[in-house]
Amino acid sequence: MNWLINYAWAILWAIIMMTLLLLPPDNLPSGNYFPGFDKLVHTGCFYLLTTLILFGRVIDTKRRAGKWKTFFIALISASFFAFLTEGAQMYFTNSRHAEWWDVFADYVGIGMALFSYLLLYNRRAQYD
């Protein structure tokens, strides 16, 4: 049950993302500020989701998990959610369309978060 608290922000953001991605576009404000804005939103949303998954993992393991194990768990979790959202758009809504470019934009966000994690990860020094 403690893991649920540690991953609460990631779970909350995933619920918000799924809700927004499955709403008909008529219920959302017009988002065509410039060409490619939709892809930028996908990138930002998945950057934040992956960062929250990494944060939850670091807190859950009290920074004891290996860097690469955390990396791959976050990669698999975010990848699963990227394909889940596109699949849900394809099968559950008539007003939304699944696109491979959305998955590509999702992976750009996931990659940015994972690269940031690898670049900035520093296991806390153990002073006894």
N, C-alpha and C positions, 0 to 999 in steps of 0.2 A: 504494500500500500504506500510505502514511502516513495517508491519510484514515481507514483502518480503525482505526488507533490513536486518532485524534482523536475518532471517534464510538463508541469501544468501550463506554462507559458507556450510551449510548443504545441500542446494539444489544443489550447484555446485558439492559437493562431491558425492551426489546421482547420478547425471548425469554421472560423470566420472566412478563411480562404475558400473552403468547399461551398459555403453558403453563397458567397459572392460570385463564384464561378458557375454556380448552377441557377442563379437568378436570371430571369429573362432580361435581355439588354434594355428593354423598355422601362424596367424598374430602377435602372441605374442612371446616374447623370451621364450626359454625353461626354465620352472620353477621347474623342478624336482631336486632340489638341495639335498633333503633328503626326505625320506618317510614322508608324512603328511604335506609337505610344503604348499600344496593347502589349507588345513584346517587352518594352521597358518595365511595365507593371508586372508581368510574369517574372522577369529577372529579379526585380526588387522583392517580390513576395517570396520567392524561393530562396533568395539570399537570407532573408529574415528567418524563414522557417528552418533552414539548415543551421544558422547561427544559434537559434533557440534549441535545436536538437543537440548541438555540440555543447552548449551551456548546460543543458539538463544532464548530459552524460558526464561532464566534468564534475558537476555537483553530486550526482548520484554515486560516483565512484570515489568521491573525495580526492580527486586528482591522482588516484592510484592506477587507473587504467592506462594501458599503453597508448601512445600517440596514434599509432597506426590502427589499432583495434577500434579506437574511438572514431578515427577517420572513416573506416570502412562501414561501421555501424551507421554513421550519419549519412554516408553515401547511399547505402542500400535503403535506408528509411526514406530519405528525400526522393530517391529515384522511384520507389514504389508509389509514393504520394503523387509524383508528377504523372506517372502513367494512370494512376487511379483517377485523377482529376480529368484528364483528357478522355479516358474511357467513360466516365460519368457524363461528360458533356456529349459524347457521341451517342450513348444509349438512353439517357434519362431526360434529355431536353430536346425539344424540336427547334428552339430558337438559338441554340448555341451549336457551334461546329468545332469538332476536334481538328487540330492542325499539327503537323509535324514541326512547324516552326515555333509553335508554342512550347513543345517539348524541348526543342533546341534552346529557347530562351530560358526555360526552367533550368536546364543543365548549365547554362552560363551563370545563373545565380547560384546554383549549387557549387559549381567550380570556384566561383569567387569566394564563397564562404569557406570552402575547404582549403583553398590556397591561403586565405587570411589566417585560418587556424594553424596550418603548418608553419607559416611565417612567424606567428606571434606566440605559439604555444611555448610555455616555459614551465616545466614542472617545479612546483614550489620547493625551495631548498629545505632540506631537513637539518635543522639545527638541534643538536641534543646537548 
